[in-house]
Amino acid sequence: MKKGRILLFNPWIYDFTAFDFWMKPLGLLYLGAHLRRKGFEVSLVDCLDRNDPDMPFSPAGSRRLREYGCGGYFREPIPKPAAFAGIPRCFSRFGIPIKTLTKRLLALPPPDLVAISVGMTYWYPGAVTALRLLRQIWPRATVVLGGVYPALCPEHANSWGFDQIVTATNPVVVFRELSKILGVDLGVNNNQQYFSCPPDFSLYSRISYAVILTSLGCPFRCTYCASSRLYPHFWFREAEQVLEEIEYLYQAFQIKDFAFYDDAWLFQASSRVIPLLEKIIARGLKVRFHLPNGLHARYLTPQLAVLMKQSGFTTIRLSLETTSLSVQRKTGKKVDNSVFEQAVTYLKRAGFSSSQIEVYLLFGLPGLQKEDYFQSIRWVKEKGLIPRMALFSPIPGTPVFHESSLEVPEIETDPLFQNKIAFNYLRGYDKLYQEVQSFCRY
C-alpha cells in the first residue's frame, strides 16, 4: 500500500451505562504518531470525543470529575438486544449521533485504510456498526479491527467480515502485523521504539486531559483479570522519557490533568515511579495526576505517599475487591486487610484526606456471599474511606471465566453476555446489587 490516507476510528459504546472516566484510545494515538512519522496522512474519528464541536452536550457526572476533564457521554436510547428484554434498564448508543458522523465522513476524502479499535469485549456492536457504515461510504477502503475484543474473542471477531483482524495487543506484534498489511516497515521492533514518540493528541481539535502509560503488563495473576494474557511480561519505560512526554503535552496543549493507565503502577517503584515523581517535583509542574486503575496497596510506602502528594496526585483509588480472607487467597493474594490498612495510613500521613481515597470493591465475583459485600463496605467506611462497587464481568481466558459460564453459558458464545450489568442481572443479582449500592451511599 502506498503511503496514503489512514483513518483511525474509535467507535461508539453500546451499553446500559458509560462515562468518560479519562477514556482515550491510546493505542490508536500511538499508531497515528508512528504513521505520520512514516509519511502517511492520518485523521481520527473518535465517536466518544466529548469535546467534538458536533457532540451534543451531556453534563452528567460529579462537578469534581467534570473539573478534571471527565463527564457523561451523549446517549441515544436504542432497542435492547432480545436477550436483554427482561433487564429493566435503558440500552443506549453512547457517542456522537450517527447522522452527524455520516455527514462528516461523506465530506472526507476516501481513506485507503481504516483502523478500528475496541476495548471491552461486549462493546463490539460499535465496531460492527462502524464497519457497515464504512462499507456504504467507502466500499474500497481496507477495514482493520484490533484491540482487546479481537484479542480475547478472535473467532467471534472474525465472523463480521473485517478485511483484517489483529489479535495481538503487544505493541511490537501489533506493529509487525500492521507493517505487513500496509506493506511498509513501521520501524517498531521493540517496546522502546514504540514509546519513542508521544501519542498524537494533535489529532483532536481540543483535549481536556491526557492519558499516560508508563508500563506494559502486570506481575500479578488475579484470577478475574486478563492483563497477564494480553501482556505476558511486565516492562516499564525510563522515567526521563515519561517526564518528557508529560512536559510535551503540558506545554503543547496546556494539559493540567493526566491519568495513568498502568495496571501495576507501583510495581518496582524504586526504579521507575520514585525517579519520575522526584523529577516532576523538581520541574515544578502545576498539574494534577489521577489513578483511575486501582493501586496495589502492598507496594505503597511512606516515601511514595509523600512524593505522590507533593507531585500533584489528586484521584487515588485503591484495589481491595473484598475483605473476605478466603476470597483474597483464592483470587491471587494481591492484598490482605492489614496490608491495605497500612497503605491507607501512609496516604493519610502524607496529607491525603479521606475524601480523596476511594476503595474499589468487586460485586458479583463468583465465590462472594451476600454478607461479604456488607462486611467489606462496613470495614471501608469504618476507616473513613469511600467504597466504590465495581461490577464484575467475566473475561475470556481468565480462570474465573469457566466458573462464570456455569451460571450464564451464553458468555462462551456471545461476548454481549459478558456485559457487567447484563451478566449480573441474568444471574438474578439485580436486587442484591441495589441493596449493596444503597448501603454504600448511606
C-alpha positions as CSV (number, residue, x, y, z in Angstrom):
1,M,0.0,0.0,0.0
2,K,1.3,3.5,-0.9
3,K,1.8,6.0,1.9
4,G,-1.8,7.2,1.6
5,R,-4.6,8.1,3.9
6,I,-5.3,6.3,7.1
7,L,-8.4,6.9,9.2
8,L,-8.2,5.9,12.9
9,F,-11.7,5.1,14.2
10,N,-12.8,4.8,17.9
11,P,-16.4,3.5,17.7
12,W,-19.5,4.1,19.9
13,I,-20.2,2.3,23.1
14,Y,-23.4,0.1,23.1
15,D,-24.2,-0.4,26.7
16,F,-26.6,0.3,29.6
17,T,-24.2,2.9,31.0
18,A,-21.0,4.6,30.1
19,F,-18.9,7.5,31.4
20,D,-15.8,9.3,30.2
21,F,-13.5,8.4,33.1
22,W,-10.3,9.5,31.4
23,M,-11.0,7.3,28.4
24,K,-8.9,7.8,25.3
25,P,-7.9,5.3,22.5
26,L,-4.3,5.5,23.5
27,G,-3.3,2.6,21.1
28,L,-4.7,4.5,18.1
29,L,-3.0,7.7,19.1
30,Y,0.4,6.0,19.3
31,L,-0.4,4.4,15.9
32,G,-1.2,7.8,14.5
33,A,2.1,9.2,15.7
34,H,4.1,6.4,14.0
35,L,2.1,6.5,10.8
36,R,2.7,10.3,10.5
37,R,6.4,9.7,11.1
38,K,6.4,7.3,8.2
39,G,4.7,9.9,5.9
40,F,1.1,8.7,6.0
41,E,-1.8,11.2,6.0
42,V,-3.6,10.4,9.3
43,S,-7.0,11.5,10.6
44,L,-9.0,10.4,13.6
45,V,-12.7,9.8,14.2
46,D,-13.4,9.4,17.9
47,C,-17.1,8.8,18.4
48,L,-16.5,9.3,22.1
49,D,-14.8,12.7,22.0
50,R,-16.9,14.9,24.2
51,N,-15.0,17.9,23.1
52,D,-16.0,17.3,19.5
53,P,-17.7,20.6,18.2
54,D,-20.6,18.4,16.8
55,M,-21.1,16.4,20.0
56,P,-24.4,17.3,21.9
57,F,-23.6,18.4,25.4
58,S,-24.1,16.0,28.3
59,P,-23.5,17.4,31.8
60,A,-23.6,14.0,33.7
61,G,-21.1,13.3,36.4
62,S,-20.0,14.9,39.6
63,R,-18.7,18.5,39.5
64,R,-15.3,17.4,40.7
65,L,-14.9,14.9,37.9
66,R,-16.0,17.4,35.3
67,E,-13.4,19.8,36.6
68,Y,-10.8,17.1,36.0
69,G,-11.9,16.7,32.4
70,C,-14.3,13.8,32.8
71,G,-18.0,13.7,32.1
72,G,-21.1,12.0,30.6
73,Y,-21.4,10.9,27.0
74,F,-24.3,11.9,24.8
75,R,-26.6,8.9,24.6
76,E,-29.2,7.7,22.1
77,P,-31.6,5.1,23.5
78,I,-31.9,2.1,21.2
79,P,-33.8,-1.2,21.2
80,K,-32.3,-3.7,23.6
81,P,-30.9,-7.0,22.3
82,A,-33.6,-9.6,22.5
83,A,-31.7,-11.5,25.2
84,F,-31.8,-8.4,27.4
85,A,-35.5,-7.8,27.2
86,G,-36.1,-8.7,30.8
87,I,-33.5,-6.3,32.1
88,P,-35.3,-3.1,33.3
89,R,-32.5,-0.7,32.1
90,C,-32.3,1.6,29.1
91,F,-29.9,0.3,26.5
92,S,-28.1,3.1,24.5
93,R,-25.6,4.0,21.9
94,F,-23.1,6.4,23.6
95,G,-21.2,9.0,21.5
96,I,-21.7,11.3,18.5
97,P,-25.1,10.8,16.7
98,I,-24.7,8.5,13.6
99,K,-26.4,11.1,11.3
100,T,-23.9,13.7,12.3
101,L,-21.0,11.4,11.8
102,T,-22.2,10.2,8.5
103,K,-22.3,13.7,7.1
104,R,-18.8,14.3,8.3
105,L,-17.5,11.0,6.8
106,L,-19.1,11.9,3.4
107,A,-17.2,15.1,3.4
108,L,-13.8,13.4,3.9
109,P,-11.5,12.2,1.2
110,P,-11.7,8.4,0.9
111,P,-9.1,6.7,3.1
112,D,-7.0,3.8,1.9
113,L,-7.3,2.0,5.3
114,V,-9.5,2.4,8.4
115,A,-8.1,1.1,11.7
116,I,-10.8,0.4,14.3
117,S,-10.0,-0.4,17.9
118,V,-12.4,-1.9,20.5
119,G,-11.7,-2.2,24.2
120,M,-14.3,-4.2,26.2
121,T,-15.3,-7.4,24.5
122,Y,-19.0,-6.6,24.9
123,W,-18.6,-3.3,23.1
124,Y,-18.2,-4.9,19.7
125,P,-21.5,-3.7,18.3
126,G,-20.0,-0.3,17.9
127,A,-17.3,-1.7,15.7
128,V,-19.8,-3.7,13.7
129,T,-21.9,-0.5,13.2
130,A,-18.8,1.3,12.1
131,L,-17.9,-1.4,9.6
132,R,-21.3,-1.4,8.0
133,L,-21.3,2.4,7.7
134,L,-17.8,2.5,6.3
135,R,-18.7,-0.2,3.7
136,Q,-21.6,2.0,2.5
137,I,-19.5,5.2,2.2
138,W,-16.1,3.8,1.1
139,P,-16.6,0.2,-0.2
140,R,-12.9,0.1,-1.4
141,A,-11.3,1.0,1.8
142,T,-9.5,-1.7,3.8
143,V,-11.0,-2.0,7.3
144,V,-8.8,-3.5,10.0
145,L,-10.0,-4.4,13.5
146,G,-7.8,-4.5,16.6
147,G,-7.9,-4.0,20.3
148,V,-8.9,-6.2,23.3
149,Y,-12.1,-7.6,21.8
150,P,-10.4,-9.4,18.8
151,A,-7.5,-10.4,21.1
152,L,-9.8,-12.2,23.6
153,C,-12.6,-13.3,21.1
154,P,-10.8,-13.9,17.8
155,E,-13.3,-16.3,16.3
156,H,-16.3,-14.1,17.1
157,A,-14.4,-11.0,15.7
158,N,-13.6,-12.9,12.5
159,S,-17.3,-13.5,11.8
160,W,-18.2,-9.9,10.9
161,G,-16.3,-9.5,7.6
162,F,-13.5,-7.2,8.5
163,D,-10.7,-7.2,5.9
164,Q,-8.1,-7.9,8.5
165,I,-8.1,-8.8,12.2
166,V,-5.2,-8.1,14.5
167,T,-5.5,-10.4,17.5
168,A,-2.3,-9.2,19.3
169,T,-2.1,-6.5,22.0
170,N,1.6,-6.5,22.4
171,P,2.7,-3.3,20.6
172,V,5.6,-4.9,18.8
173,V,3.5,-7.7,17.4
174,V,0.7,-5.3,16.5
175,F,3.0,-3.1,14.5
176,R,4.6,-6.2,12.9
177,E,1.1,-7.2,11.7
178,L,0.2,-3.7,10.5
179,S,3.5,-3.4,8.7
180,K,2.5,-6.5,6.7
181,I,-0.9,-5.1,5.9
182,L,0.4,-1.7,4.9
183,G,3.5,-3.0,3.0
184,V,5.6,-0.5,4.9
185,D,8.0,-1.2,7.8
186,L,6.7,1.0,10.6
187,G,10.0,0.6,12.4
188,V,8.7,-0.7,15.8
189,N,10.8,-3.8,16.7
190,N,10.8,-3.3,20.5
191,N,9.0,-1.5,23.2
192,Q,11.5,1.3,23.3
193,Q,10.8,2.1,19.7
194,Y,7.0,2.0,20.3
195,F,7.3,4.7,23.0
196,S,9.9,6.7,21.1
197,C,7.3,9.3,20.1
198,P,4.4,10.6,22.2
199,P,0.8,9.7,21.3
200,D,-0.6,12.1,18.7
201,F,-3.1,14.1,20.7
202,S,-3.0,16.8,17.9
203,L,-5.5,14.6,16.1
204,Y,-8.1,16.1,18.4
205,S,-9.4,19.7,17.9
206,R,-9.4,20.1,21.7
207,I,-8.5,18.0,24.7
208,S,-9.2,18.5,28.4
209,Y,-7.0,15.8,29.7
210,A,-4.3,13.4,28.6
211,V,-3.5,9.7,29.5
212,I,-0.1,8.3,30.2
213,L,1.2,4.7,30.0
214,T,4.4,4.1,31.9
215,S,4.5,0.3,31.7
216,L,3.0,-2.8,30.0
217,G,1.6,-5.8,31.7
218,C,1.2,-6.8,35.4
219,P,3.2,-9.2,37.5
220,F,0.1,-10.4,39.4
221,R,-2.1,-13.2,38.3
222,C,-5.5,-12.3,39.7
223,T,-8.0,-15.0,38.6
224,Y,-10.5,-12.4,37.3
225,C,-8.1,-10.3,35.2
226,A,-6.8,-10.7,31.7
227,S,-3.8,-8.4,31.9
228,S,-1.3,-11.2,32.0
229,R,-2.8,-12.8,28.9
230,L,-2.8,-9.5,27.0
231,Y,0.8,-8.6,28.1
232,P,2.5,-11.8,29.5
233,H,5.7,-9.9,30.6
234,F,6.0,-6.8,32.7
235,W,8.0,-4.0,31.1
236,F,8.4,-0.3,32.1
237,R,9.6,2.9,30.5
238,E,12.5,5.1,31.7
239,A,11.4,7.9,34.0
240,E,13.0,10.6,31.9
241,Q,11.1,9.5,28.8
242,V,7.8,9.6,30.6
243,L,8.6,13.0,32.0
244,E,9.4,14.4,28.6
245,E,6.0,13.1,27.4
246,I,4.2,14.8,30.3
247,E,6.1,18.1,29.7
248,Y,5.4,18.0,26.0
249,L,1.6,17.5,26.5
250,Y,1.6,20.1,29.2
251,Q,3.3,22.7,27.0
252,A,1.8,21.9,23.6
253,F,-1.8,21.5,24.8
254,Q,-1.9,23.3,28.1
255,I,-3.0,20.0,29.7
256,K,-3.4,20.1,33.5
257,D,-5.0,16.7,34.1
258,F,-3.1,13.5,33.5
259,A,-4.4,9.9,34.1
260,F,-2.1,6.9,34.4
261,Y,-3.4,3.8,32.6
262,D,-0.9,1.3,34.1
263,D,-2.2,-2.0,35.5
264,A,0.7,-2.1,38.1
265,W,1.7,1.5,38.6
266,L,3.5,0.9,41.9
267,F,5.4,-2.3,41.0
268,Q,9.2,-1.8,41.0
269,A,8.6,1.8,42.1
270,S,12.2,2.4,43.2
271,S,13.3,2.0,39.5
272,R,10.5,3.9,37.8
273,V,7.9,5.7,39.9
274,I,10.1,7.3,42.5
275,P,12.5,8.8,40.0
276,L,9.6,10.1,37.9
277,L,7.9,11.8,40.8
278,E,11.1,13.4,42.0
279,K,11.7,14.8,38.5
280,I,8.1,16.1,38.4
281,I,8.5,17.8,41.7
282,A,11.9,19.3,40.7
283,R,10.3,20.7,37.5
284,G,7.5,22.4,39.5
285,L,4.8,21.4,37.0
286,K,1.4,22.7,38.1
287,V,-0.6,19.7,37.1
288,R,-3.0,17.1,38.6
289,F,-2.5,13.3,38.3
290,H,-5.2,10.7,38.5
291,L,-5.1,6.9,39.1
292,P,-8.4,5.5,37.8
293,N,-7.0,2.0,37.9
294,G,-6.8,0.7,41.5
295,L,-3.4,0.9,43.2
296,H,-1.7,-2.2,44.6
297,A,-1.7,-1.3,48.3
298,R,1.1,-3.9,49.0
299,Y,3.6,-1.6,47.2
300,L,2.7,1.7,48.7
301,T,5.4,3.1,51.1
302,P,5.6,6.2,53.2
303,Q,8.1,7.7,50.7
304,L,5.8,7.1,47.8
305,A,2.8,8.5,49.5
306,V,4.7,11.8,50.3
307,L,6.0,12.0,46.7
308,M,2.5,11.5,45.3
309,K,1.1,14.2,47.4
310,Q,3.9,16.7,46.6
311,S,3.8,16.0,42.8
312,G,0.0,16.7,42.5
313,F,-1.8,13.4,42.7
314,T,-5.5,14.1,43.2
315,T,-7.5,11.0,42.5
316,I,-6.4,7.9,44.4
317,R,-8.2,4.6,44.1
318,L,-7.0,1.6,46.0
319,S,-8.0,-2.0,44.9
320,L,-9.3,-4.1,47.8
321,E,-12.0,-6.1,46.0
322,T,-13.2,-7.7,49.2
323,T,-12.3,-8.1,52.9
324,S,-13.0,-11.9,52.8
325,L,-9.7,-13.5,53.5
326,S,-10.7,-16.8,51.8
327,V,-11.6,-15.0,48.6
328,Q,-8.4,-12.8,48.7
329,R,-6.3,-16.0,48.9
330,K,-8.4,-17.7,46.2
331,T,-8.1,-14.9,43.6
332,G,-4.4,-14.3,43.8
333,K,-3.3,-13.0,47.2
334,K,-2.8,-9.5,45.8
335,V,-3.6,-7.8,49.1
336,D,-4.9,-8.5,52.6
337,N,-6.7,-6.3,55.1
338,S,-3.7,-5.5,57.2
339,V,-1.5,-4.5,54.2
340,F,-4.4,-2.4,52.9
341,E,-4.9,-0.6,56.2
342,Q,-1.2,0.2,56.4
343,A,-1.3,1.7,52.9
344,V,-4.2,4.0,53.9
345,T,-2.2,5.1,57.0
346,Y,0.7,6.1,54.7
347,L,-1.6,8.1,52.4
348,K,-3.2,10.0,55.3
349,R,0.1,10.8,57.0
350,A,1.2,12.2,53.6
351,G,-1.7,14.6,53.6
352,F,-4.4,12.9,51.6
353,S,-7.8,13.4,53.0
354,S,-10.3,10.5,53.5
355,S,-12.5,12.0,50.8
356,Q,-9.6,11.7,48.3
357,I,-9.2,8.0,48.9
358,E,-11.7,5.7,47.2
359,V,-11.7,2.0,47.5
360,Y,-12.7,-0.5,44.8
361,L,-14.8,-3.4,45.9
362,L,-15.9,-6.0,43.5
363,F,-19.5,-7.1,43.2
364,G,-20.6,-10.4,41.5
365,L,-17.3,-12.2,41.7
366,P,-18.0,-16.0,42.0
367,G,-17.4,-17.1,45.5
368,L,-18.6,-14.0,47.2
369,Q,-21.6,-14.3,49.5
370,K,-24.2,-11.6,50.4
371,E,-22.7,-10.9,53.8
372,D,-19.2,-10.5,52.3
373,Y,-20.4,-7.3,50.5
374,F,-21.9,-5.7,53.6
375,Q,-18.9,-6.7,55.7
376,S,-16.5,-5.1,53.2
377,I,-18.4,-1.9,53.0
378,R,-18.6,-1.6,56.7
379,W,-14.9,-2.2,57.0
380,V,-14.1,0.5,54.4
381,K,-16.5,3.0,56.0
382,E,-15.0,2.4,59.5
383,K,-11.7,3.6,58.0
384,G,-13.3,6.8,56.9
385,L,-12.9,5.9,53.2
386,I,-15.3,5.9,50.2
387,P,-16.4,2.5,48.9
388,R,-16.9,2.1,45.2
389,M,-18.6,-1.0,43.9
390,A,-17.1,-2.3,40.7
391,L,-19.3,-4.7,38.8
392,F,-17.6,-8.0,37.9
393,S,-17.7,-9.0,34.3
394,P,-16.4,-12.4,33.0
395,I,-13.3,-12.0,30.8
396,P,-12.4,-14.8,28.4
397,G,-9.2,-16.6,29.1
398,T,-9.3,-16.0,32.9
399,P,-9.6,-18.8,35.5
400,V,-12.9,-17.4,36.7
401,F,-14.4,-17.3,33.2
402,H,-15.3,-21.0,33.1
403,E,-16.8,-20.8,36.6
404,S,-18.9,-17.9,35.4
405,S,-20.1,-19.8,32.3
406,L,-21.7,-22.4,34.6
407,E,-24.2,-19.6,35.6
408,V,-24.6,-17.9,32.3
409,P,-23.5,-20.3,29.5
410,E,-24.1,-17.7,26.8
411,I,-20.9,-15.8,27.7
412,E,-19.0,-18.6,25.9
413,T,-20.6,-17.9,22.5
414,D,-21.5,-14.2,22.5
415,P,-19.4,-11.5,24.2
416,L,-22.5,-9.3,24.6
417,F,-23.4,-11.5,27.6
418,Q,-20.1,-10.6,29.2
419,N,-21.6,-7.1,29.8
420,K,-21.2,-6.4,33.5
421,I,-24.8,-5.2,34.1
422,A,-26.4,-7.9,31.9
423,F,-24.3,-10.7,33.4
424,N,-25.4,-9.9,37.0
425,Y,-29.0,-9.4,36.0
426,L,-29.1,-12.7,34.3
427,R,-27.7,-14.3,37.4
428,G,-30.5,-12.8,39.4
429,Y,-28.2,-10.5,41.4
430,D,-30.0,-7.2,40.5
431,K,-31.9,-6.8,43.8
432,L,-28.8,-7.6,45.8
433,Y,-26.8,-5.1,43.8
434,Q,-29.3,-2.4,44.6
435,E,-29.2,-3.2,48.3
436,V,-25.4,-3.1,48.2
437,Q,-25.3,0.2,46.4
438,S,-27.7,1.7,48.8
439,F,-25.6,0.6,51.7
440,C,-22.5,2.1,50.0
441,R,-24.3,5.5,49.7
442,Y,-26.0,5.7,53.1
